[in-house]
Amino acid sequence: MKPAPFEYCRPETLDEAVGLLAEFGDEALVMAGGLSLGALLNMRMVRPEAVIDINSLSVLDAIEMVGDEVRTGALARQADALASPICGVALPLLIAGLGHVGHYQTRSRGTLCGSVAHADPSAETALCLATLGGDVELTSTRGVRRMPVGEFILGALATAREGDEMVTALYWPGAIPGMRVAFEEISERHGDFAIVAAAAWAAPLESGWRYGFGLGGVEDKPLALRGDIVPVVESTEQAVGEVFDAIALNLSPMSDQRASADYRRHLAEHLGKQVLQSVFEGVAT
Amino acid sequence: MKRVKPGERVRVSCKVNGKAQSGFTESRTLLADFLRHELHLYGTHVGCEHSVCGACTVVLDGRLARSCSMLAVQVEGAEITTVEGLAADERLDSLRDAFSRHGALQCGFCTPGILASVSHFLSASQNPSEEAVRDMLSGHICRCTGYEGMIRAVMEFASGRREGASE
């Protein structure tokens, strides 16, 4: 289990990094924390011509408020987000989800952008971003573009990133007043890949509630739904059923060595309704 | 910008356990293999080679790193602490003693990585809860002990350190 030969490149500037991507295109892979890419290289599931190590681009580690959004750069580590006062105030859902991401040891190097760019169907970071309705920033020598994470992730380990582009930031909508969040998951061992993860948030409006609801690990990419709902006499149960059914009616869960489709469907309902119940009860009281 | 061609051997210089070290490596050489086979620091163990088991954990520039998922060429100029460096740290004597008394290790294969994690964790958390200790140790796979001895040893060391500080 050792990587096949490749060219190692360590750019010192973003211009150099995207220049390398323009040179190698699909034949290069970007390494940030390396927790996912390192494993893929070791198992030779990927054999790139070049590995572009962006760890010298320290300008990319920023976590900052930009208007109402939080912008996390390509080198913002999971541990940095957990320790960040900005994330603590503005991104309670991400903080709740990150507790399930890997372990103390892997969060110290693993990055938020790397996880989203890797697009594992069970990844918590992408699920939180999708549930909040956030965007992915892509940079190439041709320019910078932003797209919703729901359009960026196409399926398991597949994204809309062009070969010459690099994920340079995530944009997270900041918390709104009165917002409640909940995150639950089932995995074989705490910190392992989720078999099913569920995320939800809700906030009171003048009339009714605004909500977001997402499921990870069920299909080949995160499923998310956002909207407004006016509950009948503040009945959380009716709202939970309505929102859950809107996602679940067309659910086609994956089946693999860890869990059958039926078990995933069962967990999706159990955890999905649990997180929705939690946030709707929170805003109803 | 540094570029290392496939198959090219380059010199990498870094500081390991406070001592300047240097050795030759290819672009694809893992940090764990560089530490063991080039620098002859065999204390860092290699288990799963995909970031899961934790045996290869080291402290790199103040952060924990799985040395099986990093490349040796990445550590140019870096400061690394391995279990050999922790062995020279007298402040950890009572931790080693607690590991021994509580049966926190048996075969010892996972222990170097666990000691790296524990030393980093206790430098960041002065007064950890048992839950936080369990969460931290969950990043390591130990097939001998069942973890309970490790948890007792870490908790005892942390509370002893508190008492020592208040004396």
HADDOCK unambig.tbl for C-alpha pairs under 7 A between the chains (distance, minus, plus):
assign (segid A and resid 3 and name CA) (segid B and resid 28 and name CA) 5.82 0.50 0.50
assign (segid A and resid 4 and name CA) (segid B and resid 28 and name CA) 6.96 0.50 0.50
assign (segid A and resid 5 and name CA) (segid B and resid 6 and name CA) 5.19 0.50 0.50
assign (segid A and resid 5 and name CA) (segid B and resid 7 and name CA) 6.51 0.50 0.50
assign (segid A and resid 5 and name CA) (segid B and resid 28 and name CA) 5.87 0.50 0.50
assign (segid A and resid 6 and name CA) (segid B and resid 5 and name CA) 6.98 0.50 0.50
assign (segid A and resid 6 and name CA) (segid B and resid 6 and name CA) 4.76 0.50 0.50
assign (segid A and resid 6 and name CA) (segid B and resid 27 and name CA) 6.82 0.50 0.50
assign (segid A and resid 6 and name CA) (segid B and resid 28 and name CA) 6.71 0.50 0.50
assign (segid A and resid 7 and name CA) (segid B and resid 3 and name CA) 6.97 0.50 0.50
assign (segid A and resid 7 and name CA) (segid B and resid 4 and name CA) 5.57 0.50 0.50
assign (segid A and resid 7 and name CA) (segid B and resid 5 and name CA) 4.54 0.50 0.50
assign (segid A and resid 7 and name CA) (segid B and resid 6 and name CA) 4.83 0.50 0.50
assign (segid A and resid 7 and name CA) (segid B and resid 27 and name CA) 6.64 0.50 0.50
assign (segid A and resid 8 and name CA) (segid B and resid 3 and name CA) 5.51 0.50 0.50
assign (segid A and resid 8 and name CA) (segid B and resid 4 and name CA) 4.97 0.50 0.50
assign (segid A and resid 8 and name CA) (segid B and resid 5 and name CA) 6.56 0.50 0.50
assign (segid A and resid 8 and name CA) (segid B and resid 27 and name CA) 5.65 0.50 0.50
assign (segid A and resid 9 and name CA) (segid B and resid 2 and name CA) 5.74 0.50 0.50
assign (segid A and resid 9 and name CA) (segid B and resid 3 and name CA) 4.44 0.50 0.50
assign (segid A and resid 9 and name CA) (segid B and resid 4 and name CA) 6.54 0.50 0.50
assign (segid A and resid 10 and name CA) (segid B and resid 1 and name CA) 5.78 0.50 0.50
assign (segid A and resid 10 and name CA) (segid B and resid 2 and name CA) 5.14 0.50 0.50
assign (segid A and resid 10 and name CA) (segid B and resid 3 and name CA) 6.44 0.50 0.50
assign (segid A and resid 11 and name CA) (segid B and resid 1 and name CA) 4.88 0.50 0.50
assign (segid A and resid 11 and name CA) (segid B and resid 2 and name CA) 6.74 0.50 0.50
assign (segid A and resid 12 and name CA) (segid B and resid 1 and name CA) 5.79 0.50 0.50
assign (segid A and resid 34 and name CA) (segid B and resid 69 and name CA) 6.08 0.50 0.50
assign (segid A and resid 34 and name CA) (segid B and resid 70 and name CA) 6.55 0.50 0.50
assign (segid A and resid 35 and name CA) (segid B and resid 51 and name CA) 6.21 0.50 0.50
assign (segid A and resid 35 and name CA) (segid B and resid 69 and name CA) 6.07 0.50 0.50
assign (segid A and resid 38 and name CA) (segid B and resid 50 and name CA) 6.84 0.50 0.50
assign (segid A and resid 38 and name CA) (segid B and resid 69 and name CA) 4.44 0.50 0.50
assign (segid A and resid 38 and name CA) (segid B and resid 70 and name CA) 6.54 0.50 0.50
assign (segid A and resid 39 and name CA) (segid B and resid 49 and name CA) 6.92 0.50 0.50
assign (segid A and resid 39 and name CA) (segid B and resid 50 and name CA) 4.33 0.50 0.50
assign (segid A and resid 39 and name CA) (segid B and resid 51 and name CA) 6.77 0.50 0.50
assign (segid A and resid 39 and name CA) (segid B and resid 69 and name CA) 6.38 0.50 0.50
assign (segid A and resid 42 and name CA) (segid B and resid 49 and name CA) 6.96 0.50 0.50
assign (segid A and resid 103 and name CA) (segid B and resid 136 and name CA) 6.79 0.50 0.50
assign (segid A and resid 103 and name CA) (segid B and resid 138 and name CA) 6.90 0.50 0.50
assign (segid A and resid 103 and name CA) (segid B and resid 139 and name CA) 5.01 0.50 0.50
assign (segid A and resid 104 and name CA) (segid B and resid 136 and name CA) 5.38 0.50 0.50
assign (segid A and resid 104 and name CA) (segid B and resid 139 and name CA) 6.54 0.50 0.50
assign (segid A and resid 105 and name CA) (segid B and resid 64 and name CA) 5.53 0.50 0.50
assign (segid A and resid 105 and name CA) (segid B and resid 65 and name CA) 6.56 0.50 0.50
assign (segid A and resid 105 and name CA) (segid B and resid 139 and name CA) 6.28 0.50 0.50
assign (segid A and resid 106 and name CA) (segid B and resid 65 and name CA) 6.94 0.50 0.50
assign (segid A and resid 108 and name CA) (segid B and resid 63 and name CA) 6.00 0.50 0.50
assign (segid A and resid 108 and name CA) (segid B and resid 64 and name CA) 6.03 0.50 0.50
assign (segid A and resid 109 and name CA) (segid B and resid 65 and name CA) 6.72 0.50 0.50
